[in-house]
Amino acid sequence: MTLNVLLATATATAERYRPAIARALQDIGVDASLRPDHAPETVDYVVYTPDSDLVDFAPFKRAKAVLSLWAGVEKIVSNPTLTIPLARMVDDGLREGMVEYVTGHVLRHHLGMDAHIVNPAHRWKKRIPPLARDRHVAILGLGELGAACAQTLVGLNFRVSGWSRRKKSLEGIACHHGPNGLHGALAGADIIVLLLPATPETENTMNTQTLGQLQPGAFVINPGRGTLIDDDALIAALDGGQIAHATLDAFREEPLPPDHPFWLHPKVTITPHVASDTRPDSAARVIAQNIRRGETGEELLHLVDRGAGY
């Protein structure tokens, strides 16, 4: 029987992913019709991205699951019309891209590279950085992406602490968890990396109080979600010297408005939400495997905990 798979994405996203998903389904022997215009009552699976205009899932009476092409599911997770299983995207390309972004910017700030790259006065001034073993990097969020970044930085000899909602155990990493563990992860950190999901509980995790727990002159790297940071508190910490520089890839409003103070702040680097992205080929294989698993009665990969929001 041919399965009907609805590609609920913006047109540009569909053009990018549709050939790869169709190929991945064919490669594992799943007979499927992948289209953006299946009638709701005929759909077996929904492949979804937040740039879709789909908001009402009630008509999809036959559908077995919604499979997100993106890691972030905050736009859909609390949708009251979505009552079937929801799976988020976890794939090698997403993980590798995030590790490369985080490692690159951690090393950039650790080595003080900006002073040499931007040196219009041609000053010959030596800045000898400490060794990695003398730097404390804190990673908030120890899921698939955060754990991979933490393990890579440990491999480079950084002293790494991490924080998560639930208890975690990762070799070489000082893992903290729960509300009482946040201070232990942050205390005296020289560099902080934010990789928490966007939930009501994580909003403004970095605020005046928590920014003040970092080592004076610390660096903030946020490739996670814009809501994790209190923007005004961060600007105050930058102006006051508590934070030396912030590299930001995610924002409360995207694209970042032209008049936002981050654009003109000399201690802020803005990247346009490029820290990591799902690659069509690797993401398509995850989607195809989940459809196959759904048809054989196996548990879907990367199911979202609706209560936790991720």
SERO-4910 file (N, C-alpha, C, O; in steps of 0.05 Angstrom, whole numbers):
BEGIN
 pado doro    nc1    nc2    nc3   cac1   cac2   cac3    cc1    cc2    cc3    oc1    oc2    oc3
  Met    A     17    -24      0      0      0      0     17     25      0     37     26     15
  Thr    A     11     44    -16     25     69    -17     17     87      6     -7     92     10
  Leu    A     37     97     21     31    115     43     30    144     33     45    151     14
  Asn    A     12    159     44     10    187     37     25    204     58     17    204     82
  Val    A     46    217     50     62    233     68     59    263     60     66    270     38
  Leu    A     48    279     78     44    307     73     70    323     80     80    320    102
  Leu    A     80    338     61    103    355     66     92    383     73     87    399     55
  Ala    A     90    388     99     78    413    109    101    432    115    110    435    138
  Thr    A    110    445     94    133    464     97    128    487     78    110    486     61
  Ala    A    144    508     81    144    530     62    154    519     35    168    498     34
  Thr    A    147    533     13    154    523    -13    184    519    -17    192    499    -27
  Ala    A    199    538     -8    228    536    -11    239    513      4    258    499     -5
  Thr    A    229    508     28    238    485     44    231    459     31    247    440     30
  Ala    A    206    458     20    198    434      5    216    428    -18    223    404    -23
  Glu    A    223    448    -33    241    444    -56    268    433    -48    280    418    -62
  Arg    A    277    441    -24    303    433    -15    303    404     -5    322    390     -9
  Tyr    A    281    396      9    281    371     23    267    348      8    273    325     12
  Arg    A    248    355     -9    231    334    -21    247    313    -36    242    290    -32
  Pro    A    266    321    -54    281    300    -68    296    281    -49    297    257    -54
  Ala    A    308    292    -28    323    276    -10    305    256      6    312    233     10
  Ile    A    282    266     15    264    248     30    253    226     12    251    203     20
  Ala    A    245    234    -13    235    214    -32    256    192    -37    250    168    -38
  Arg    A    281    201    -40    303    182    -45    308    164    -21    312    140    -24
  Ala    A    307    176      3    312    160     28    290    139     32    295    117     40
  Leu    A    265    147     26    243    128     29    246    105      9    242     81     16
  Gln    A    253    111    -15    257     91    -36    280     72    -28    279     48    -32
  Asp    A    302     84    -17    325     68    -10    319     46     11    331     25     11
  Ile    A    300     52     29    294     31     50    268     16     43    257      2     60
  Gly    A    258     20     19    236      4     10    208     12     19    190     -4     21
  Val    A    205     38     26    179     48     35    165     61     11    176     80     -1
  Asp    A    142     50      4    127     61    -19    110     84     -9     91     80      7
  Ala    A    117    109    -17    103    132     -6     99    153    -28    115    156    -46
  Ser    A     77    167    -25     71    191    -42     76    215    -25     61    221     -6
  Leu    A     97    230    -32    106    253    -16     97    279    -30    107    286    -51
  Arg    A     77    292    -19     65    315    -32     58    336    -12     54    330     12
  Pro    A     55    362    -21     46    383     -3     16    387     -3      6    404     12
  Asp    A      2    371    -19    -27    377    -22    -45    353    -18    -67    352    -29
  His    A    -36    333     -3    -54    311      3    -78    321     19    -75    339     36
  Ala    A   -101    310     14   -125    316     30   -120    307     59   -110    284     62
  Pro    A   -126    323     79   -120    315    107   -129    287    115   -115    273    129
  Glu    A   -153    280    106   -164    254    115   -149    230    102   -154    207    111
  Thr    A   -132    235     83   -117    213     70    -88    211     79    -74    193     71
  Val    A    -80    228     97    -51    230    104    -44    209    125    -58    206    145
  Asp    A    -22    196    121    -11    176    140     10    188    159     11    181    182
  Tyr    A     26    206    148     47    219    164     50    248    154     46    254    131
  Val    A     56    266    173     61    294    167     90    300    172    100    297    194
  Val    A    104    310    151    131    320    155    129    350    157    119    363    138
  Tyr    A    138    361    178    131    389    186    156    406    191    176    397    201
  Thr    A    154    432    184    173    452    193    157    476    202    135    481    192
  Pro    A    168    492    221    153    514    232    147    537    211    131    555    217
  Asp    A    160    536    188    153    556    168    128    549    152    120    563    134
  Ser    A    115    527    160     90    518    148     67    535    159     69    546    180
  Asp    A     46    537    143     22    551    153      2    532    165    -21    540    171
  Leu    A     10    507    169     -8    487    181    -10    492    212     10    492    226
  Val    A    -34    497    221    -38    502    250    -60    484    262    -61    480    286
  Asp    A    -77    473    245    -99    456    255    -94    427    246    -96    421    222
  Phe    A    -88    410    265    -82    382    259   -107    364    263   -105    340    257
  Ala    A   -129    375    271   -152    360    277   -162    344    252   -172    321    256
  Pro    A   -161    355    228   -171    340    205   -155    316    197   -164    300    181
  Phe    A   -132    312    208   -114    290    201   -121    265    217   -105    256    234
  Lys    A   -145    255    212   -155    233    229   -139    207    226   -138    191    244
  Arg    A   -127    203    202   -114    178    196    -84    179    203    -70    158    205
  Ala    A    -73    203    207    -44    206    210    -34    193    236    -48    193    256
  Lys    A    -11    181    234      1    166    256     22    183    272     27    177    295
  Ala    A     33    203    259     54    219    272     60    244    256     55    245    232
  Val    A     70    264    271     81    288    258    111    286    262    121    284    285
  Leu    A    126    288    241    155    286    241    168    313    234    165    322    211
  Ser    A    181    325    254    192    351    249    219    349    235    236    332    242
  Leu    A    223    366    215    249    367    201    269    384    216    293    384    210
  Trp    A    260    399    237    277    416    252    279    406    281    261    392    290
  Ala    A    300    414    294    304    406    322    284    420    341    274    408    359
  Gly    A    280    446    336    262    462    353    233    456    347    224    456    324
  Val    A    218    450    368    189    444    365    172    462    382    148    456    386
  Glu    A    183    485    391    167    502    409    142    514    396    123    520    410
  Lys    A    142    517    370    119    528    356     95    509    356     72    517    353
  Ile    A    100    483    358     80    463    354     74    446    378     52    435    380
  Val    A     92    445    397     90    425    419     65    429    436     55    409    446
  Ser    A     56    454    439     33    458    456      7    462    440    -13    471    451
  Asn    A      8    456    414    -16    459    397    -38    439    407    -33    415    406
  Pro    A    -61    449    416    -81    431    427    -93    412    406   -105    392    414
  Thr    A    -91    419    381   -102    401    360    -84    378    353    -91    360    338
  Leu    A    -59    379    363    -40    358    357    -41    337    379    -30    341    401
  Thr    A    -53    315    373    -57    294    394    -42    268    387    -42    249    403
  Ile    A    -29    267    363    -14    243    355     15    248    362     23    270    369
  Pro    A     32    227    362     60    230    369     74    251    352     69    254    328
  Leu    A     93    265    365    109    285    352    139    277    356    147    272    378
  Ala    A    154    276    334    182    270    336    198    294    326    191    306    306
  Arg    A    220    301    340    237    323    331    260    312    315    264    288    314
  Met    A    275    330    303    298    321    287    324    320    303    331    340    316
  Val    A    336    297    302    363    294    312    378    279    290    372    256    284
  Asp    A    398    292    279    413    278    257    442    285    258    450    305    272
  Asp    A    459    270    245    488    274    246    496    302    236    513    314    248
  Gly    A    483    311    214    491    337    203    485    359    222    501    377    225
  Leu    A    462    358    236    455    379    255    475    379    278    485    400    287
  Arg    A    482    355    288    500    352    310    528    362    303    541    377    317
  Glu    A    538    353    280    565    360    271    567    390    266    587    403    273
  Gly    A    547    402    254    547    431    249    548    447    274    563    466    276
  Met    A    533    438    295    533    453    320    560    450    334    570    469    345
  Val    A    571    426    334    598    422    346    618    441    333    635    452    347
  Glu    A    618    443    307    637    460    293    633    489    299    653    504    304
  Tyr    A    608    499    300    603    527    307    612    533    335    627    552    340
  Val    A    604    516    354    610    521    382    641    520    387    652    537    400
  Thr    A    653    499    376    682    496    380    697    520    367    716    530    379
  Gly    A    688    528    344    701    551    331    700    576    347    720    591    350
  His    A    676    582    358    674    607    373    685    605    401    695    625    412
  Val    A    685    582    413    699    579    439    729    584    435    741    598    450
  Leu    A    741    572    414    769    576    409    775    605    401    795    616    409
  Arg    A    757    617    386    760    646    379    763    663    403    781    679    405
  His    A    745    659    423    746    676    447    768    667    465    782    684    477
  His    A    773    641    467    795    631    484    822    643    474    838    651    491
  Leu    A    826    643    449    852    652    438    854    682    433    875    693    427
  Gly    A    831    696    437    831    725    433    836    733    404    850    753    398
  Met    A    825    718    386    831    722    357    820    748    346    832    759    327
  Asp    A    799    759    358    788    784    348    808    807    348    809    823    330
  Ala    A    825    807    369    844    829    371    864    829    348    876    850    342
  His    A    869    806    336    888    804    314    874    808    287    885    819    268
  Ile    A    849    798    285    835    799    260    826    828    254    827    837    231
  Val    A    817    842    275    809    870    273    829    887    288    826    891    312
  Asn    A    848    897    274    870    913    286    877    936    268    899    937    257
  Pro    A    859    955    264    864    977    245    887    995    252    900   1007    235
  Ala    A    894    996    278    917   1013    286    944    998    283    965   1010    288
  His    A    943    973    275    967    957    271    984    956    297   1008    959    296
  Arg    A    971    952    319    985    951    344    999    923    347    987    903    341
  Trp    A   1024    924    355   1039    900    360   1038    895    390   1055    904    405
  Lys    A   1017    880    399   1013    876    427   1008    847    432    988    836    423
  Lys    A   1026    834    446   1023    806    451   1002    801    472   1002    813    494
  Arg    A    984    782    466    964    773    486    967    742    487    958    728    469
  Ile    A    980    732    507    984    704    510    961    692    525    957    697    549
  Pro    A    945    675    512    921    664    525    930    642    545    951    630    542
  Pro    A    913    636    564    918    612    580    914    587    563    904    588    541
  Leu    A    923    565    574    918    540    560    889    532    564    876    541    583
  Ala    A    880    514    547    852    506    549    846    493    576    824    497    587
  Arg    A    865    479    587    861    466    613    855    486    636    845    479    657
  Asp    A    862    511    631    857    532    651    832    549    645    827    568    659
  Arg    A    817    541    625    792    554    619    768    537    628    768    513    623
  His    A    749    550    640    724    536    648    702    544    629    694    567    626
  Val    A    692    524    614    670    528    596    645    515    607    646    491    615
  Ala    A    623    530    609    598    519    619    579    516    596    576    534    580
  Ile    A    566    493    594    547    488    573    520    483    586    516    464    601
  Leu    A    501    500    580    474    497    590    457    482    569    453    492    547
  Gly    A    449    458    577    435    440    558    453    417    550    472    421    535
  Leu    A    447    394    560    463    370    554    448    349    539    450    325    544
  Gly    A    431    358    520    418    340    502    437    330    481    462    331    485
  Glu    A    427    322    458    444    311    436    465    331    428    488    324    426
  Leu    A    457    356    425    476    377    415    495    386    437    519    387    433
  Gly    A    484    391    460    501    401    482    521    380    491    544    387    496
  Ala    A    513    355    493    531    334    501    554    331    481    577    327    488
  Ala    A    547    332    455    568    329    434    588    352    435    612    348    433
  Cys    A    578    376    440    596    399    442    613    397    467    638    402    466
  Ala    A    601    389    489    617    386    514    639    365    511    661    370    520
  Gln    A    633    343    499    653    322    496    676    330    477    699    323    481
  Thr    A    669    346    457    690    356    439    708    375    453    733    374    450
  Leu    A    697    393    469    713    412    484    731    398    505    753    407    510
  Val    A    720    378    518    736    362    536    760    350    522    782    348    532
  Gly    A    755    341    497    776    329    481    798    349    474    821    341    469
  Leu    A    791    375    475    811    396    470    824    406    496    840    424    497
  Asn    A    816    393    518    828    397    545    816    420    560    827    429    580
  Phe    A    793    431    551    779    451    567    767    438    592    760    414    591
  Arg    A    764    453    613    750    444    637    721    451    633    713    474    631
  Val    A    704    431    631    676    435    622    657    427    644    659    405    656
  Ser    A    638    444    649    615    438    666    590    439    649    589    452    629
  Gly    A    569    426    658    544    426    643    520    426    661    522    418    685
  Trp    A    498    435    651    473    436    666    450    426    649    448    433    626
  Ser    A    432    411    661    409    401    648    386    399    668    390    400    692
  Arg    A    362    395    657    338    393    675    339    367    690    335    366    714
  Arg    A    346    345    676    348    319    689    378    312    694    395    324    682
  Lys    A    382    294    712    409    285    719    422    272    695    410    254    682
  Lys    A    447    280    689    462    268    667    490    259    677    499    270    698
  Ser    A    502    241    664    529    232    670    545    230    645    539    212    628
  Leu    A    564    247    641    581    248    617    610    248    626    619    264    642
  Glu    A    626    230    615    654    227    623    669    252    619    669    264    597
  Gly    A    683    261    640    701    284    638    687    311    641    699    332    640
  Ile    A    660    310    646    645    335    648    632    336    676    620    316    685
  Ala    A    634    359    689    621    363    715    592    369    710    584    392    703
  Cys    A    575    349    713    546    352    706    530    361    730    532    349    752
  His    A    514    381    726    496    391    746    468    390    735    464    389    711
  His    A    448    390    752    421    388    742    401    401    762    407    405    785
  Gly    A    378    407    751    356    418    767    361    446    776    383    457    772
  Pro    A    341    459    788    343    487    796    367    493    814    379    514    812
  Asn    A    373    474    831    395    478    850    423    474    838    443    481    850
  Gly    A    423    463    813    449    457    801    460    478    783    483    477    775
  Leu    A    443    498    776    451    518    757    475    534    766    494    539    751
  His    A    475    542    791    497    558    802    523    543    800    544    554    794
  Gly    A    522    517    806    547    501    805    559    499    777    583    499    775
  Ala    A    542    499    757    552    499    729    563    526    721    583    527    707
  Leu    A    551    547    730    558    574    721    582    586    737    597    602    726
  Ala    A    585    579    762    603    593    780    631    594    769    645    574    765
  Gly    A    640    619    763    667    623    754    673    616    726    696    615    718
  Ala    A    652    610    710    657    601    682    668    625    666    660    647    668
  Asp    A    688    618    649    700    638    631    685    641    605    684    663    593
  Ile    A    672    619    596    657    619    571    632    603    576    633    581    589
  Ile    A    609    613    567    584    598    570    571    594    543    571    612    527
  Val    A    561    570    539    548    563    514    519    555    520    515    538    538
  Leu    A    500    567    507    472    563    513    459    544    492    457    552    468
  Leu    A    451    521    500    439    501    482    414    489    494    408    465    490
  Leu    A    400    504    510    375    495    522    352    498    502    354    515    484
  Pro    A    331    483    505    307    487    489    292    512    498    296    521    520
  Ala    A    274    522    481    258    545    488    232    535    502    215    523    488
  Thr    A    230    538    528    206    531    543    201    554    562    218    570    567
  Pro    A    177    554    574    172    575    595    192    574    618    199    595    629
  Glu    A    202    550    624    220    547    646    248    558    639    263    566    657
  Thr    A    256    558    614    283    566    607    285    595    598    307    605    594
  Glu    A    262    609    596    263    637    587    278    654    607    274    651    632
  Asn    A    296    671    597    313    688    613    330    673    633    335    682    655
  Thr    A    339    649    625    358    634    642    382    652    648    392    652    670
  Met    A    392    666    628    414    684    632    403    712    637    393    726    618
  Asn    A    404    720    662    393    746    670    414    760    687    437    751    689
  Thr    A    407    782    700    426    797    716    440    780    736    464    781    740
  Gln    A    424    763    750    436    747    771    454    725    760    477    722    770
  Thr    A    445    711    740    462    688    730    486    698    714    507    686    715
  Leu    A    483    720    700    506    731    686    527    740    707    551    738    701
  Gly    A    518    748    730    537    757    751    552    734    764    571    738    778
  Gln    A    543    709    760    556    686    771    580    677    754    597    661    763
  Leu    A    582    687    730    605    680    712    630    695    721    628    714    736
  Gln    A    652    685    712    677    699    716    676    727    704    667    730    681
  Pro    A    684    749    718    684    775    705    700    775    679    722    764    678
  Gly    A    688    786    658    701    786    632    695    760    617    710    753    599
  Ala    A    674    746    624    667    721    611    656    726    583    649    749    576
  Phe    A    654    705    567    643    706    540    617    689    539    616    668    551
  Val    A    598    700    525    572    686    522    569    678    493    572    695    475
  Ile    A    562    653    488    557    643    461    529    631    462    523    612    477
  Asn    A    511    641    445    483    631    445    476    621    417    466    637    400
  Pro    A    480    595    411    470    584    386    444    569    390    435    554    373
  Gly    A    431    573    414    407    557    421    382    572    414    373    570    391
  Arg    A    370    586    433    345    600    429    347    629    440    359    633    461
  Gly    A    335    648    426    336    676    434    324    681    461    333    699    475
  Thr    A    304    666    469    290    671    494    307    663    519    298    668    541
  Leu    A    329    650    515    345    641    537    359    665    551    368    662    574
  Ile    A    361    688    538    375    711    548    356    734    552    339    740    535
  Asp    A    359    748    575    346    773    579    364    794    565    386    801    574
  Asp    A    354    804    542    370    822    526    381    846    541    404    854    539
  Asp    A    363    859    556    371    883    571    393    877    592    411    892    596
  Ala    A    390    854    605    410    846    625    437    841    612    458    847    623
  Leu    A    436    829    588    461    823    574    475    849    566    499    852    569
  Ile    A    460    868    555    472    893    547    484    908    571    506    919    569
  Ala    A    470    907    594    481    920    618    506    906    627    525    919    635
  Ala    A    507    879    625    531    864    633    554    870    614    577    871    622
  Leu    A    549    873    588    569    881    569    580    909    575    604    913    574
  Asp    A    562    927    580    570    955    585    586    957    611    604    974    613
  Gly    A    579    940    630    592    942    656    618    926    657    632    927    677
  Gly    A    624    910    637    648    894    636    646    866    648    665    851    647
  Gln    A    623    859    660    620    832    670    622    812    647    633    790    651
  Ile    A    611    819    624    614    802    600    631    817    580    626    840    573
  Ala    A    652    803    570    671    815    552    660    816    523    665    835    509
  His    A    645    796    515    634    794    488    612    773    487    613    754    502
  Ala    A    593    778    470    571    759    466    570    752    436    568    770    419
  Thr    A    570    727    430    566    717    402    538    704    402    533    684    415
  Leu    A    521    716    386    492    709    387    483    700    359    488    713    339
  Asp    A    470    677    359    461    665    334    430    663    334    418    658    312
  Ala    A    417    666    356    388    662    358    377    686    374    389    696    393
  Phe    A    353    695    366    342    719    376    312    716    380    299    698    369
  Arg    A    300    733    397    272    732    403    255    738    377    234    726    373
  Glu    A    266    756    361    253    762    335    273    758    313    295    769    314
  Glu    A    266    743    293    284    738    271    269    743    244    246    734    241
  Pro    A    283    756    225    309    768    228    310    790    250    290    802    256
  Leu    A    333    793    261    337    813    282    331    841    271    343    849    251
  Pro    A    312    856    283    305    882    272    329    901    269    347    900    286
  Pro    A    329    916    248    353    934    242    359    954    265    382    962    268
  Asp    A    339    961    281    343    980    302    350    967    329    351    981    349
  His    A    353    941    330    359    928    355    387    936    364    406    937    348
  Pro    A    390    942    390    417    952    400    439    932    396    463    940    397
  Phe    A    433    906    393    455    887    389    471    894    364    496    890    363
  Trp    A    458    904    343    472    909    317    495    928    321    516    925    308
  Leu    A    492    949    337    512    970    339    530    966    363    549    982    367
  His    A    525    946    379    542    943    403    569    932    396    571    912    382
  Pro    A    591    945    405    618    937    397    626    910    409    646    898    400
  Lys    A    611    900    428    619    875    441    600    852    434    599    832    448
  Val    A    585    855    412    567    835    404    573    826    375    576    843    358
  Thr    A    575    800    371    577    788    345    550    775    338    540    759    354
  Ile    A    539    782    315    513    771    307    518    752    283    531    760    264
  Thr    A    508    728    286    507    710    263    478    703    258    463    699    277
  Pro    A    469    701    232    441    700    226    429    672    227    420    661    207
  His    A    428    660    252    417    634    257    429    613    238    414    599    224
  Val    A    455    612    238    469    593    220    486    573    236    502    558    224
  Ala    A    483    573    263    501    555    278    499    526    269    520    513    267
  Ser    A    475    517    262    472    491    251    446    489    238    427    504    244
  Asp    A    444    470    219    419    466    204    417    437    197    438    423    195
  Thr    A    393    428    193    390    400    183    398    399    154    390    416    138
  Arg    A    414    380    147    422    376    119    403    357    106    395    337    119
  Pro    A    394    363     82    373    346     70    379    316     70    361    301     77
  Asp    A    403    308     62    408    279     60    406    265     87    394    244     89
  Ser    A    419    276    107    420    262    133    392    265    147    383    245    159
  Ala    A    379    288    145    353    291    157    332    272    144    315    261    157
  Ala    A    335    270    117    316    253    102    318    224    112    297    210    113
  Arg    A    341    215    118    344    187    128    330    183    155    319    162    159
  Val    A    331    203    172    317    202    198    287    201    193    273    185    206
  Ile    A    276    218    175    248    218    169    239    190    158    219    179    166
  Ala    A    255    180    139    248    155    127    248    132    147    230    115    147
  Gln    A    268    132    165    269    111    185    245    113    204    235     92    212
  Asn    A    237    137    211    214    139    229    188    129    215    171    117    229
  Ile    A    185    135    190    162    125    176    162     94    174    142     81    178
  Arg    A    186     83    169    188     54    169    182     43    196    168     22    198
  Arg    A    192     55    217    187     45    244    157     47    251    146     29    264
  Gly    A    145     69    242    116     71    248    100     49    235     80     41    245
  Glu    A    109     41    211     94     20    197    100     -8    207     84    -26    204
  Thr    A    122    -12    221    129    -38    232    123    -40    262    128    -61    274
  Gly    A    111    -19    273    104    -20    301    126    -14    321    122    -18    345
  Glu    A    149     -5    311    171      2    329    167     30    340    152     46    328
  Glu    A    179     36    362    177     62    374    191     83    356    213     77    345
  Leu    A    179    106    353    191    126    336    216    138    349    218    139    374
  Leu    A    235    146    333    259    158    343    253    187    351    238    201    339
  His    A    266    196    373    267    224    381    239    235    387    233    258    379
  Leu    A    223    219    400    196    229    408    198    252    428    215    252    445
  Val    A    181    271    424    180    295    441    165    289    467    143    277    466
  Asp    A    176    297    489    163    297    515    145    321    516    155    343    521
  Arg    A    119    318    512    102    341    510    101    357    536     97    381    535
  Gly    A    103    343    558    103    357    584    127    375    587    125    397    598
  Ala    A    150    365    579    175    380    582    178    401    560    191    422    564
  Gly    A    165    397    537    166    416    515    188    412    495    193    429    479
  Tyr    A    201    388    497    223    382    478    228    352    477    245    343    462
***
